[in-house]
Amino acid sequence: MDRRGFLVGVGATASLLAGCMDDPDAAAVPGNETERERGAASDTVPPDLSYEVEGLGFDMTLPPRHTCEGANISPGINVTTVDDAIDTLALAFVDESTGEPYVHWLLWGLPPTISVLDPGIAPRPRVELEVDATGISETIVVTQGTNSAGSVGYTGPCPPAGDPVHTYLMTMYGLDGPVDAEPGATYDEFRRAIEGTVLSTTVYAVKGKR
């Protein structure tokens, strides 16, 4: 596979005040008109939240090992800024290109102190991990949801050959409380569980084509 086929777009940030999130999907779309309107109407600065996806950057390729053309493992995440107001973090990786969202990864239960999430999270509903939390090794248990392939955990981008470019949104949510969803929850269940708890979101738009 030509590695140029998977390109990362500009990382974008969309933020919401707690309790103002009527539709969790709205926060996941960079430049969403609803978000611009809400931002203009509020003088409150949302909590800071930033992260990096290993191997991604402006005009950088998505490494094949994170797609169906390679090992198909989840990417590493480096969390760089988390405001003190944020209680927990969650991730969603969703293809928004086909009308009906195709879910590639749902993960929640990350502590706000986490610095590094290693690649290759095991495909189980609950996974115990040793993570770097602000320079200190910490044992945590994260929870994963069900992807659109019908399995739990991560499944990488795999657009049909010849399709137009697909856009995959990698969204980190900064929440003010735990996600009240069962291990293996669907995307709809995850969205309902975080409704009203989102303080900030940061989104990477990843482009994929084969």
Secondary structure as GFF3:
##gff-version 3
##sequence-region A 1 210
A	DSSP	three_ten_helix	3	5	.	.	.	ID=ss1
A	DSSP	beta_strand	6	15	.	.	.	ID=ss2
A	DSSP	three_ten_helix	24	28	.	.	.	ID=ss3
A	DSSP	alpha_helix	33	41	.	.	.	ID=ss4
A	DSSP	beta_strand	49	53	.	.	.	ID=ss5
A	DSSP	three_ten_helix	64	66	.	.	.	ID=ss6
A	DSSP	beta_strand	77	82	.	.	.	ID=ss7
A	DSSP	beta_strand	88	95	.	.	.	ID=ss8
A	DSSP	beta_strand	102	110	.	.	.	ID=ss9
A	DSSP	beta_strand	114	117	.	.	.	ID=ss10
A	DSSP	beta_strand	126	133	.	.	.	ID=ss11
A	DSSP	beta_strand	136	144	.	.	.	ID=ss12
A	DSSP	beta_strand	166	175	.	.	.	ID=ss13
A	DSSP	alpha_helix	187	194	.	.	.	ID=ss14
A	DSSP	beta_strand	198	208	.	.	.	ID=ss15
###
